[in-house]
Amino acid sequence: MNMHALQRETAGRLPAETEWLLEHIAQNRFLPQPPADSIFVGDGDYQAIGAEFLRHFVTLGGLRRSHRVLDVGSGIGRMAVPLTQYLHPERGSYEGFDPVLEGVLWCATTITQAYPRFRFQKLDVAHALYNPNGVVSGAKLSLPYADAAFDFSIMVSVATHLPAEELTRYVREISRVLAPSGKLFLTAFVLDEVARTAEGRDARLGFARDGEGPCWFANPEAPLAAVGFDDGFIDTLLRTCGFDIALKSLGHWRGVPADHYQDVFVAVKRGGQP
Ligand SMILES: C[S@@+](CC[C@H](N)C(=O)[O-])C[C@H]1O[C@@H](n2cnc3c(N)ncnc32)[C@H](O)[C@@H]1O
């Protein structure tokens, strides 16, 4: 099923009250936003992108209001702010972490103060662009959460900045901290045949393979500015780490029609009720 058909079908199946809530959140102009010059997570409309992803989490990922959410690379709250309006105030919860202190501080002072079930922490993971003085290697990181502590994990526009060994570690750790049947919603750049050859591909993303792969870098001088992966690499990684792939939906960065820019994987941790 192509992306448009899938989204139409799932959107059509949303209960009317969920549809109303998502629309209401997308239109709410009173949600907090960081000052424009402190938004370090990319261009675009902070609020519109957050609302767009909330809709994807619900329609593509099956996010429920009662879920315990883990946000890997929570940045400066772009995903968290709309989630405050969606997750159930007593049953839902949210944990986010990021290596950039400024983002964590903005989230902690703006979001946690009003929504104590939303918590943020800095993990001092080294990253050439985001946290060059970090002391922890992402490839060896143990996430500071108990086994099976979450129902839904998101990794939006983070795998697009990680080397393969770090992504591998994160997927393994996320599998550990998700409960059986828990979901991982992950975005990435997948270098499939179309992405490698399409003329309509985003001109900023002239990916070239790094050696034998699986990584592709768009900027050899700053390899982690935009990382892509061989088609199949993420699929195998997810399966090896105990997930089944419920959805792999290719994004319009490669110049084909889609309702989202980056590629989206929704993976379900095995071991739940069939
Ligand atoms: C493009 S931003 C996306 C942020 C957020 N997910 C969003 O969509 O708004 C990439 C984020 O990944 C974070 N990051 C970089 N290296 C990381 C690492 N090793 N582990 C977790 N997050 C990392 C950055 O600090 C930044 O907040």
The ligand as an SDF file (V2000), in Angstrom:
LIG
                    3D

 27 29  0  0  0  0  0  0  0  0999 V2000
   17.6900   17.2920   13.8760 C   0  0  0  0  0  0  0  0  0  0  0  0
   17.6770   17.2830   15.6090 S   0  0  0  0  0  0  0  0  0  0  0  0
   16.0990   16.4970   15.9480 C   0  0  0  0  0  0  0  0  0  0  0  0
   15.6140   16.7620   17.3430 C   0  0  0  0  0  0  0  0  0  0  0  0
   14.2200   16.2260   17.6600 C   0  0  0  0  0  0  0  0  0  0  0  0
   14.1500   14.7980   17.5460 N   0  0  0  0  0  0  0  0  0  0  0  0
   13.1900   16.8870   16.7790 C   0  0  0  0  0  0  0  0  0  0  0  0
   12.7710   16.2670   15.7970 O   0  0  0  0  0  0  0  0  0  0  0  0
   12.8540   18.0260   17.0540 O   0  0  0  0  0  0  0  0  0  0  0  0
   18.8530   16.0210   16.0420 C   0  0  0  0  0  0  0  0  0  0  0  0
   18.9550   15.8300   17.5320 C   0  0  0  0  0  0  0  0  0  0  0  0
   19.7670   14.7100   17.8380 O   0  0  0  0  0  0  0  0  0  0  0  0
   20.5210   15.0250   18.9750 C   0  0  0  0  0  0  0  0  0  0  0  0
   21.6630   14.1210   19.0570 N   0  0  0  0  0  0  0  0  0  0  0  0
   22.8660   14.2430   18.4820 C   0  0  0  0  0  0  0  0  0  0  0  0
   23.6310   13.2010   18.8000 N   0  0  0  0  0  0  0  0  0  0  0  0
   22.8920   12.4030   19.5840 C   0  0  0  0  0  0  0  0  0  0  0  0
   23.1430   11.1710   20.2240 C   0  0  0  0  0  0  0  0  0  0  0  0
   24.2980   10.5410   20.1070 N   0  0  0  0  0  0  0  0  0  0  0  0
   22.1490   10.6350   20.9570 N   0  0  0  0  0  0  0  0  0  0  0  0
   20.9620   11.2550   21.0740 C   0  0  0  0  0  0  0  0  0  0  0  0
   20.6760   12.4190   20.4770 N   0  0  0  0  0  0  0  0  0  0  0  0
   21.6300   12.9790   19.7460 C   0  0  0  0  0  0  0  0  0  0  0  0
   20.8960   16.4690   18.7500 C   0  0  0  0  0  0  0  0  0  0  0  0
   21.3470   17.1100   19.8970 O   0  0  0  0  0  0  0  0  0  0  0  0
   19.5800   17.0340   18.2230 C   0  0  0  0  0  0  0  0  0  0  0  0
   18.7360   17.4570   19.2580 O   0  0  0  0  0  0  0  0  0  0  0  0
  1  2  1  0
  2  3  1  0
  2 10  1  0
  3  4  1  0
  4  5  1  0
  5  6  1  0
  5  7  1  0
  7  8  2  0
  7  9  1  0
 10 11  1  0
 11 12  1  0
 11 26  1  0
 12 13  1  0
 13 14  1  0
 13 24  1  0
 14 15  1  0
 14 23  1  0
 15 16  2  0
 16 17  1  0
 17 18  1  0
 17 23  2  0
 18 19  1  0
 18 20  2  0
 20 21  1  0
 21 22  2  0
 22 23  1  0
 24 25  1  0
 24 26  1  0
 26 27  1  0
M  CHG  2   2   1   9  -1
M  END
$$$$
